[in-house]
Amino acid sequence: MKRYWRGVYILWVALRYGLDDLVLNSFEKPWLHALSRIASMGRDLSAPRGVRLREALESLGPIFIKLGQVLSTRRDLMPPDIADELAKLQDRVPPFSGDEAVAIIERSFKKPIDEIYLSFDRTPIASASIAQVHFAEVAVDGQVKLAAVKVLRPGMLTVIDQDLSLIHMVAGWIERLSADGKRLKPKLVADEFDKYLHDELDLLREAA
């Protein structure tokens, strides 16, 4: 049910920013071009397509912001105007509470925070779409060392799996129906993005 409502919200955002116009115009079917013209009536789509796409991704949240960031680096696939606009995307995500970060750490280590670190700053020093970072002090060979502790956002795995399943589904549609689908290889891009996100979620791998 959550996936259904998430899909409805994504569709609403796509219509609000005229992304349907961008997609339908790339399809080979003439009736889809006509549908695009009809759907555009009564909406202000005067903003450049790259701006509309960037704003839509920002509205859809962290996972789609990450997707836009990744796409901005694929200038072999993206038109220059869209790649330039997507390059402006930044993780503007407010931090979650320090108490919640402590609770996540304690669940992971199965011990109180005071038994893990000499001190732990509950105010994050950085906050991004996937995780946030806190400073802490640890004892290493009898010396006090400053450490950066990266904590994944609560419920992030569920959100990522839901959004990735929708991204894979849409990529399949585009590849089958769009005139540029085979050239842009959206399914391959979705697979690469899936791997990129799951690699970022593996904090042990990142630490190594």
RAQUI-V485014 format. One record per helix or strand of 3 or more residues. SS is the DSSP state (H for helix, E for strand). FROM is the first residue (numbers start at 0). TO is the last residue. If there is no record, write none. Layout:
SS,FROM,TO
SS,FROM,TO
This chain:
H,1,15
H,18,23
H,29,39
H,48,59
H,61,71
H,79,85
H,97,108
H,112,114
E,130,139
E,142,151
H,155,176
H,180,183
H,185,200
H,202,206
